[in-house]
Amino acid sequence: MTLVIAGCTAKPAEEVASQKITLYKSQTCGCCALYTKYAMNKGYPLEVKDMTNMDALKEQYQIPASMRSCHTMVVGDYVVEGHIPLEAVEKMMKEKPDIRGIAMPGMPSGSPGMPGSPSGEFIVYAVKKDGTFTEFMRI
């Protein structure tokens, strides 16, 4: 199933709004649905695709196993893995680094789409084209 959602309550940075944005998720994942709502409320024009095999998708986009989370978003030519605050996506699209994408592994408490309170800063990693990763930013 493919669902196109366009939010109206906010406007993403121009560098993001001009890109095709696809969010891949499991149909049964509640936190993925909450992240979708978060992005929609920020004005992100999402095409949402429910997948039956997320592992195959993560392999296709060459997301290292240690960097994986539950959903994957593709913004233009970049991969965005996990419950990443959208400020990191906007920073990436503005700077246009030579990387595969960004990732926030696991499902950190209090991150967008996740219940609970944050236990500290969120660390977002840059996933390089060779599969290695380094810190991209802290939020």
FIMARBA-993789 format. One line per field, with one value per atom (N, C-alpha, C): residue number from 1; residue in three letters; chain; x, y, z. Coordinates in steps of 0.02 Angstrom, whole numbers, plus 50000, padded with zeros to 5 digits. Layout:
<rs>
num	[NUM; ...]
residuo	[ala; ...]
cadena	[A; ...]
u	[X; ...]
v	[Y; ...]
w	[Z; ...]
</rs>
This chain:
<rs>
num	[1; 1; 1; 2; 2; 2; 3; 3; 3; 4; 4; 4; 5; 5; 5; 6; 6; 6; 7; 7; 7; 8; 8; 8; 9; 9; 9; 10; 10; 10; 11; 11; 11; 12; 12; 12; 13; 13; 13; 14; 14; 14; 15; 15; 15; 16; 16; 16; 17; 17; 17; 18; 18; 18; 19; 19; 19; 20; 20; 20; 21; 21; 21; 22; 22; 22; 23; 23; 23; 24; 24; 24; 25; 25; 25; 26; 26; 26; 27; 27; 27; 28; 28; 28; 29; 29; 29; 30; 30; 30; 31; 31; 31; 32; 32; 32; 33; 33; 33; 34; 34; 34; 35; 35; 35; 36; 36; 36; 37; 37; 37; 38; 38; 38; 39; 39; 39; 40; 40; 40; 41; 41; 41; 42; 42; 42; 43; 43; 43; 44; 44; 44; 45; 45; 45; 46; 46; 46; 47; 47; 47; 48; 48; 48; 49; 49; 49; 50; 50; 50; 51; 51; 51; 52; 52; 52; 53; 53; 53; 54; 54; 54; 55; 55; 55; 56; 56; 56; 57; 57; 57; 58; 58; 58; 59; 59; 59; 60; 60; 60; 61; 61; 61; 62; 62; 62; 63; 63; 63; 64; 64; 64; 65; 65; 65; 66; 66; 66; 67; 67; 67; 68; 68; 68; 69; 69; 69; 70; 70; 70; 71; 71; 71; 72; 72; 72; 73; 73; 73; 74; 74; 74; 75; 75; 75; 76; 76; 76; 77; 77; 77; 78; 78; 78; 79; 79; 79; 80; 80; 80; 81; 81; 81; 82; 82; 82; 83; 83; 83; 84; 84; 84; 85; 85; 85; 86; 86; 86; 87; 87; 87; 88; 88; 88; 89; 89; 89; 90; 90; 90; 91; 91; 91; 92; 92; 92; 93; 93; 93; 94; 94; 94; 95; 95; 95; 96; 96; 96; 97; 97; 97; 98; 98; 98; 99; 99; 99; 100; 100; 100; 101; 101; 101; 102; 102; 102; 103; 103; 103; 104; 104; 104; 105; 105; 105; 106; 106; 106; 107; 107; 107; 108; 108; 108; 109; 109; 109; 110; 110; 110; 111; 111; 111; 112; 112; 112; 113; 113; 113; 114; 114; 114; 115; 115; 115; 116; 116; 116; 117; 117; 117; 118; 118; 118; 119; 119; 119; 120; 120; 120; 121; 121; 121; 122; 122; 122; 123; 123; 123; 124; 124; 124; 125; 125; 125; 126; 126; 126; 127; 127; 127; 128; 128; 128; 129; 129; 129; 130; 130; 130; 131; 131; 131; 132; 132; 132; 133; 133; 133; 134; 134; 134; 135; 135; 135; 136; 136; 136; 137; 137; 137; 138; 138; 138; 139; 139; 139]
residuo	[met; met; met; thr; thr; thr; leu; leu; leu; val; val; val; ile; ile; ile; ala; ala; ala; gly; gly; gly; cys; cys; cys; thr; thr; thr; ala; ala; ala; lys; lys; lys; pro; pro; pro; ala; ala; ala; glu; glu; glu; glu; glu; glu; val; val; val; ala; ala; ala; ser; ser; ser; gln; gln; gln; lys; lys; lys; ile; ile; ile; thr; thr; thr; leu; leu; leu; tyr; tyr; tyr; lys; lys; lys; ser; ser; ser; gln; gln; gln; thr; thr; thr; cys; cys; cys; gly; gly; gly; cys; cys; cys; cys; cys; cys; ala; ala; ala; leu; leu; leu; tyr; tyr; tyr; thr; thr; thr; lys; lys; lys; tyr; tyr; tyr; ala; ala; ala; met; met; met; asn; asn; asn; lys; lys; lys; gly; gly; gly; tyr; tyr; tyr; pro; pro; pro; leu; leu; leu; glu; glu; glu; val; val; val; lys; lys; lys; asp; asp; asp; met; met; met; thr; thr; thr; asn; asn; asn; met; met; met; asp; asp; asp; ala; ala; ala; leu; leu; leu; lys; lys; lys; glu; glu; glu; gln; gln; gln; tyr; tyr; tyr; gln; gln; gln; ile; ile; ile; pro; pro; pro; ala; ala; ala; ser; ser; ser; met; met; met; arg; arg; arg; ser; ser; ser; cys; cys; cys; his; his; his; thr; thr; thr; met; met; met; val; val; val; val; val; val; gly; gly; gly; asp; asp; asp; tyr; tyr; tyr; val; val; val; val; val; val; glu; glu; glu; gly; gly; gly; his; his; his; ile; ile; ile; pro; pro; pro; leu; leu; leu; glu; glu; glu; ala; ala; ala; val; val; val; glu; glu; glu; lys; lys; lys; met; met; met; met; met; met; lys; lys; lys; glu; glu; glu; lys; lys; lys; pro; pro; pro; asp; asp; asp; ile; ile; ile; arg; arg; arg; gly; gly; gly; ile; ile; ile; ala; ala; ala; met; met; met; pro; pro; pro; gly; gly; gly; met; met; met; pro; pro; pro; ser; ser; ser; gly; gly; gly; ser; ser; ser; pro; pro; pro; gly; gly; gly; met; met; met; pro; pro; pro; gly; gly; gly; ser; ser; ser; pro; pro; pro; ser; ser; ser; gly; gly; gly; glu; glu; glu; phe; phe; phe; ile; ile; ile; val; val; val; tyr; tyr; tyr; ala; ala; ala; val; val; val; lys; lys; lys; lys; lys; lys; asp; asp; asp; gly; gly; gly; thr; thr; thr; phe; phe; phe; thr; thr; thr; glu; glu; glu; phe; phe; phe; met; met; met; arg; arg; arg; ile; ile; ile]
cadena	[A; A; A; A; A; A; A; A; A; A; A; A; A; A; A; A; A; A; A; A; A; A; A; A; A; A; A; A; A; A; A; A; A; A; A; A; A; A; A; A; A; A; A; A; A; A; A; A; A; A; A; A; A; A; A; A; A; A; A; A; A; A; A; A; A; A; A; A; A; A; A; A; A; A; A; A; A; A; A; A; A; A; A; A; A; A; A; A; A; A; A; A; A; A; A; A; A; A; A; A; A; A; A; A; A; A; A; A; A; A; A; A; A; A; A; A; A; A; A; A; A; A; A; A; A; A; A; A; A; A; A; A; A; A; A; A; A; A; A; A; A; A; A; A; A; A; A; A; A; A; A; A; A; A; A; A; A; A; A; A; A; A; A; A; A; A; A; A; A; A; A; A; A; A; A; A; A; A; A; A; A; A; A; A; A; A; A; A; A; A; A; A; A; A; A; A; A; A; A; A; A; A; A; A; A; A; A; A; A; A; A; A; A; A; A; A; A; A; A; A; A; A; A; A; A; A; A; A; A; A; A; A; A; A; A; A; A; A; A; A; A; A; A; A; A; A; A; A; A; A; A; A; A; A; A; A; A; A; A; A; A; A; A; A; A; A; A; A; A; A; A; A; A; A; A; A; A; A; A; A; A; A; A; A; A; A; A; A; A; A; A; A; A; A; A; A; A; A; A; A; A; A; A; A; A; A; A; A; A; A; A; A; A; A; A; A; A; A; A; A; A; A; A; A; A; A; A; A; A; A; A; A; A; A; A; A; A; A; A; A; A; A; A; A; A; A; A; A; A; A; A; A; A; A; A; A; A; A; A; A; A; A; A; A; A; A; A; A; A; A; A; A; A; A; A; A; A; A; A; A; A; A; A; A; A; A; A; A; A; A; A; A; A; A; A; A; A; A; A; A; A; A; A; A; A; A; A; A; A; A; A; A; A; A; A; A; A]
u	[50042; 50000; 50044; 50027; 50062; 50013; 50034; 49992; 50032; 50004; 50038; 50006; 50049; 50025; 50060; 50023; 50053; 50028; 50073; 50055; 50043; 50008; 49991; 50011; 50034; 50043; 50111; 50158; 50225; 50255; 50314; 50347; 50419; 50440; 50510; 50556; 50620; 50669; 50662; 50676; 50669; 50709; 50769; 50812; 50779; 50734; 50698; 50633; 50597; 50531; 50535; 50591; 50598; 50617; 50627; 50648; 50589; 50597; 50550; 50568; 50518; 50529; 50485; 50517; 50480; 50498; 50448; 50459; 50436; 50482; 50468; 50461; 50407; 50394; 50355; 50355; 50313; 50242; 50194; 50124; 50101; 50131; 50108; 50147; 50195; 50238; 50205; 50187; 50155; 50201; 50265; 50310; 50326; 50326; 50336; 50277; 50217; 50158; 50163; 50189; 50197; 50252; 50305; 50357; 50329; 50288; 50256; 50214; 50176; 50134; 50178; 50233; 50280; 50305; 50328; 50353; 50298; 50239; 50182; 50165; 50165; 50150; 50202; 50262; 50315; 50312; 50261; 50251; 50288; 50316; 50353; 50304; 50312; 50269; 50293; 50263; 50285; 50246; 50282; 50252; 50269; 50218; 50229; 50217; 50266; 50259; 50265; 50213; 50214; 50250; 50298; 50341; 50331; 50342; 50339; 50409; 50462; 50530; 50576; 50579; 50621; 50695; 50714; 50785; 50811; 50772; 50793; 50802; 50758; 50762; 50826; 50841; 50901; 50965; 50963; 51019; 51025; 50969; 50969; 51002; 50986; 51014; 51080; 51106; 51172; 51178; 51128; 51129; 51164; 51220; 51256; 51210; 51218; 51175; 51176; 51233; 51238; 51205; 51184; 51153; 51077; 51050; 50979; 50930; 50871; 50814; 50753; 50694; 50634; 50610; 50619; 50595; 50652; 50643; 50693; 50659; 50689; 50662; 50714; 50692; 50737; 50717; 50766; 50756; 50804; 50776; 50820; 50866; 50931; 50981; 51007; 50980; 51004; 50956; 50985; 50947; 50946; 50888; 50879; 50852; 50892; 50874; 50855; 50793; 50773; 50734; 50728; 50688; 50726; 50754; 50797; 50756; 50774; 50742; 50753; 50702; 50705; 50756; 50779; 50832; 50894; 50907; 50965; 50956; 50896; 50881; 50891; 50867; 50873; 50946; 50985; 51057; 51092; 51076; 51106; 51089; 51026; 51006; 51035; 51045; 51075; 51150; 51185; 51257; 51276; 51232; 51243; 51311; 51324; 51388; 51391; 51452; 51463; 51459; 51398; 51384; 51324; 51314; 51255; 51192; 51200; 51143; 51159; 51107; 51115; 51073; 51095; 51061; 51063; 51011; 51009; 50985; 51033; 51016; 50971; 50936; 50892; 50828; 50798; 50736; 50740; 50780; 50793; 50730; 50723; 50666; 50663; 50602; 50591; 50610; 50636; 50650; 50584; 50583; 50520; 50488; 50426; 50389; 50395; 50440; 50451; 50425; 50393; 50369; 50428; 50413; 50462; 50499; 50544; 50584; 50655; 50685; 50754; 50800; 50850; 50897; 50961; 50961; 51019; 51014; 51069; 51069; 51060; 51029; 51025; 51087; 51119; 51177; 51156; 51164; 51148; 51215; 51219; 51281; 51275; 51331; 51337; 51360; 51323; 51343; 51378; 51442; 51482; 51468; 51487; 51475; 51512; 51565; 51601; 51573; 51518; 51486; 51509; 51562; 51584; 51540; 51546; 51504; 51542; 51523; 51551; 51495; 51508; 51456; 51442; 51378; 51355; 51336; 51297; 51277; 51244; 51238; 51202; 51144; 51088; 51028; 51002]
v	[49941; 50000; 50062; 50111; 50174; 50228; 50272; 50326; 50390; 50441; 50505; 50551; 50581; 50624; 50691; 50745; 50811; 50849; 50873; 50909; 50983; 51017; 51086; 51133; 51106; 51149; 51182; 51163; 51193; 51185; 51214; 51211; 51189; 51135; 51114; 51162; 51158; 51198; 51185; 51235; 51230; 51172; 51160; 51106; 51038; 51032; 50969; 50968; 51022; 51025; 51011; 51026; 51016; 50945; 50901; 50832; 50784; 50729; 50673; 50640; 50629; 50599; 50537; 50480; 50417; 50387; 50370; 50338; 50266; 50220; 50148; 50123; 50086; 50061; 49996; 49963; 49904; 49928; 49895; 49915; 49911; 49868; 49857; 49896; 49938; 49973; 50038; 50041; 50101; 50161; 50150; 50208; 50237; 50195; 50220; 50264; 50245; 50286; 50353; 50352; 50415; 50459; 50428; 50467; 50498; 50460; 50486; 50547; 50543; 50599; 50659; 50646; 50699; 50736; 50698; 50729; 50766; 50737; 50768; 50835; 50835; 50896; 50950; 50931; 50979; 51001; 50976; 50997; 50956; 50899; 50858; 50821; 50829; 50794; 50721; 50676; 50607; 50562; 50516; 50458; 50401; 50369; 50317; 50249; 50204; 50137; 50086; 50046; 49991; 49932; 49906; 49853; 49788; 49732; 49668; 49644; 49671; 49649; 49710; 49739; 49798; 49781; 49720; 49701; 49704; 49681; 49683; 49756; 49799; 49870; 49900; 49884; 49911; 49885; 49823; 49796; 49833; 49846; 49882; 49950; 49985; 50052; 50050; 49990; 49979; 50014; 50005; 50032; 49981; 50000; 49952; 49925; 49862; 49830; 49868; 49895; 49930; 49999; 50022; 50088; 50084; 50024; 50015; 50032; 50050; 50063; 50032; 50055; 50021; 50046; 50111; 50136; 50171; 50178; 50208; 50260; 50320; 50372; 50389; 50400; 50421; 50492; 50537; 50608; 50625; 50632; 50644; 50584; 50596; 50543; 50516; 50540; 50521; 50472; 50431; 50386; 50415; 50412; 50435; 50377; 50350; 50289; 50304; 50289; 50293; 50355; 50363; 50416; 50482; 50503; 50562; 50626; 50673; 50738; 50771; 50804; 50831; 50887; 50917; 50967; 50936; 50873; 50839; 50828; 50812; 50804; 50870; 50924; 50989; 51011; 50997; 51012; 50974; 50910; 50869; 50896; 50913; 50937; 51006; 51046; 51112; 51106; 51062; 51055; 51009; 50963; 50914; 50879; 50846; 50810; 50750; 50727; 50669; 50605; 50588; 50530; 50492; 50432; 50393; 50421; 50441; 50468; 50475; 50481; 50488; 50435; 50419; 50366; 50381; 50360; 50361; 50291; 50246; 50176; 50164; 50108; 50089; 50131; 50135; 50171; 50210; 50265; 50301; 50331; 50322; 50348; 50424; 50449; 50521; 50550; 50509; 50534; 50540; 50577; 50585; 50518; 50510; 50448; 50397; 50409; 50362; 50391; 50348; 50372; 50381; 50412; 50420; 50487; 50495; 50556; 50541; 50589; 50579; 50569; 50526; 50514; 50555; 50597; 50639; 50663; 50685; 50708; 50649; 50663; 50613; 50621; 50565; 50567; 50541; 50583; 50566; 50553; 50497; 50478; 50489; 50509; 50511; 50442; 50412; 50347; 50362; 50346; 50360; 50308; 50324; 50280; 50214; 50211; 50148; 50106; 50130; 50093; 50111; 50150; 50173; 50231; 50250; 50305; 50346; 50410; 50456; 50499; 50533; 50577; 50634; 50646; 50700; 50761; 50749; 50802; 50774; 50816; 50799; 50848; 50821; 50862; 50851]
w	[50000; 50000; 50000; 49959; 49958; 49977; 50022; 50046; 50040; 50008; 50003; 50054; 50096; 50149; 50142; 50143; 50143; 50204; 50244; 50305; 50289; 50334; 50322; 50379; 50435; 50493; 50497; 50457; 50458; 50389; 50380; 50315; 50325; 50292; 50298; 50259; 50273; 50237; 50162; 50122; 50050; 50021; 50050; 50026; 50034; 50082; 50094; 50054; 50056; 50023; 49949; 49918; 49846; 49827; 49876; 49864; 49866; 49831; 49839; 49905; 49948; 50013; 50019; 50029; 50038; 50105; 50145; 50209; 50204; 50216; 50214; 50286; 50298; 50366; 50364; 50421; 50429; 50442; 50412; 50420; 50492; 50532; 50600; 50652; 50632; 50680; 50703; 50766; 50794; 50798; 50816; 50821; 50752; 50701; 50632; 50612; 50631; 50617; 50653; 50715; 50752; 50721; 50696; 50662; 50598; 50562; 50502; 50518; 50573; 50594; 50613; 50648; 50667; 50604; 50554; 50493; 50455; 50454; 50421; 50455; 50521; 50558; 50547; 50527; 50511; 50438; 50401; 50332; 50280; 50300; 50252; 50206; 50140; 50092; 50084; 50120; 50122; 50075; 50044; 50013; 50061; 50090; 50140; 50107; 50116; 50087; 50143; 50151; 50199; 50167; 50203; 50176; 50216; 50183; 50218; 50237; 50204; 50219; 50225; 50284; 50295; 50292; 50311; 50308; 50237; 50189; 50119; 50096; 50118; 50100; 50129; 50191; 50223; 50189; 50166; 50127; 50060; 50028; 49964; 49971; 50026; 50038; 50075; 50088; 50119; 50186; 50228; 50296; 50340; 50372; 50415; 50470; 50486; 50537; 50603; 50622; 50686; 50685; 50627; 50620; 50608; 50608; 50589; 50645; 50622; 50665; 50632; 50649; 50624; 50556; 50541; 50476; 50440; 50375; 50332; 50287; 50284; 50242; 50189; 50129; 50075; 50056; 50061; 50045; 49989; 49929; 49871; 49863; 49864; 49856; 49922; 49978; 50044; 50079; 50123; 50165; 50236; 50267; 50336; 50376; 50421; 50457; 50529; 50547; 50617; 50636; 50702; 50733; 50738; 50684; 50682; 50685; 50730; 50729; 50660; 50635; 50568; 50559; 50614; 50609; 50576; 50591; 50562; 50487; 50466; 50395; 50358; 50388; 50357; 50353; 50405; 50404; 50348; 50342; 50290; 50220; 50210; 50143; 50127; 50178; 50167; 50151; 50189; 50180; 50122; 50104; 50050; 50056; 50112; 50120; 50074; 50060; 50017; 50059; 50078; 50121; 50092; 50116; 50096; 50130; 50194; 50231; 50304; 50344; 50416; 50452; 50513; 50551; 50625; 50659; 50732; 50751; 50767; 50777; 50837; 50834; 50888; 50888; 50945; 50953; 51019; 51020; 51082; 51113; 51177; 51214; 51205; 51192; 51185; 51118; 51073; 51005; 50967; 50911; 50874; 50858; 50879; 50867; 50923; 50971; 51026; 51092; 51132; 51197; 51246; 51301; 51354; 51350; 51397; 51400; 51375; 51342; 51319; 51379; 51372; 51426; 51416; 51367; 51351; 51280; 51253; 51183; 51136; 51079; 51027; 50983; 50967; 50923; 50855; 50805; 50736; 50701; 50665; 50632; 50557; 50526; 50454; 50431; 50385; 50357; 50291; 50290; 50230; 50176; 50116; 50059; 50064; 50104; 50113; 50170; 50201; 50254; 50324; 50330; 50396; 50418; 50480; 50505; 50556; 50560; 50608; 50635; 50690; 50718; 50669; 50657; 50613; 50654; 50707; 50752; 50814; 50865; 50926; 50932; 50954; 50963; 51033]
</rs>
